[in-house]
Amino acid sequence: MESKYIVWFFFFSIATLFTICLCIGNPSARCKENERQALLVFKHDLEDPSNRLLSWAGEGDCCSWFGVVCDNSTGQFKVICLKTFDSI
């Protein structure tokens, strides 16, 4: 009976670790250089009087920029979310 619990504990531990690894993604995945450059060109064509896009600069990881959402596993840019509620 005791070995049955050990097997279940082992299975549960492996399943938990696998799930955690899937959720975390690849922490070394960073923004692609060509996508970072495209976002900087896009920013240049925007008006930003409130300076919300101040983080969109330099050589940094564009996945950490305000309003930019990237895929956790590939680092590929997915979405820009710049909606303001002031204009509603």
C-alpha positions as CSV (number, residue, x, y, z in Angstrom):
1,M,0.0,0.0,0.0
2,E,2.8,2.4,0.9
3,S,4.5,1.9,-2.5
4,K,1.3,3.0,-4.2
5,Y,1.5,6.4,-2.5
6,I,5.2,6.8,-3.4
7,V,4.3,6.2,-7.1
8,W,1.5,8.7,-6.9
9,F,3.7,11.3,-5.2
10,F,6.4,10.8,-7.8
11,F,3.9,11.1,-10.7
12,F,2.3,14.2,-9.1
13,S,5.8,15.8,-8.6
14,I,6.8,15.2,-12.2
15,A,3.4,16.5,-13.6
16,T,3.7,19.7,-11.4
17,L,7.3,20.4,-12.6
18,F,6.3,19.9,-16.2
19,T,3.4,22.4,-15.8
20,I,5.6,25.0,-14.1
21,C,8.1,24.7,-17.0
22,L,5.4,25.3,-19.5
23,C,4.0,28.3,-17.7
24,I,7.4,30.0,-17.2
25,G,8.4,29.7,-20.8
26,N,12.0,30.5,-21.9
27,P,13.3,33.3,-19.7
28,S,16.2,33.9,-22.1
29,A,13.8,34.5,-25.0
30,R,14.2,38.2,-25.9
31,C,12.7,40.5,-28.5
32,K,13.9,39.9,-32.0
33,E,16.1,42.7,-33.4
34,N,14.0,43.2,-36.5
35,E,10.8,43.4,-34.5
36,R,12.5,45.9,-32.1
37,Q,13.5,48.1,-35.0
38,A,10.0,47.9,-36.5
39,L,8.4,49.0,-33.2
40,L,10.8,52.0,-33.0
41,V,9.8,53.0,-36.6
42,F,6.1,52.6,-35.5
43,K,6.8,54.8,-32.4
44,H,8.3,57.5,-34.6
45,D,5.0,57.8,-36.5
46,L,2.9,58.2,-33.3
47,E,2.1,61.2,-31.2
48,D,2.8,60.5,-27.5
49,P,2.1,63.7,-25.5
50,S,1.8,61.7,-22.3
51,N,5.2,60.1,-22.8
52,R,3.8,56.6,-22.2
53,L,6.2,55.2,-24.8
54,L,9.3,56.5,-23.0
55,S,10.4,52.9,-22.4
56,W,10.5,52.4,-26.2
57,A,14.1,53.3,-26.6
58,G,17.7,52.1,-26.8
59,E,19.0,48.6,-27.1
60,G,16.7,47.1,-24.4
61,D,14.4,44.1,-24.7
62,C,11.3,45.4,-26.4
63,C,9.2,42.7,-24.6
64,S,9.6,44.8,-21.5
65,W,8.4,48.0,-23.1
66,F,5.1,49.6,-22.1
67,G,2.2,48.0,-24.0
68,V,4.2,45.4,-25.8
69,V,3.3,41.8,-25.3
70,C,5.6,39.0,-26.5
71,D,5.4,35.2,-26.6
72,N,7.1,33.8,-23.5
73,S,8.7,30.9,-25.2
74,T,10.0,32.5,-28.4
75,G,10.3,36.2,-27.5
76,Q,8.4,37.0,-30.7
77,F,6.3,40.2,-30.6
78,K,2.6,39.4,-30.4
79,V,0.5,42.5,-29.5
80,I,0.6,46.2,-28.9
81,C,-1.9,47.4,-26.3
82,L,-1.9,51.2,-26.2
83,K,-5.6,51.9,-25.6
84,T,-6.5,54.7,-23.3
85,F,-9.7,55.0,-21.4
86,D,-9.6,58.9,-21.6
87,S,-10.9,58.8,-25.2
88,I,-14.1,56.9,-24.4
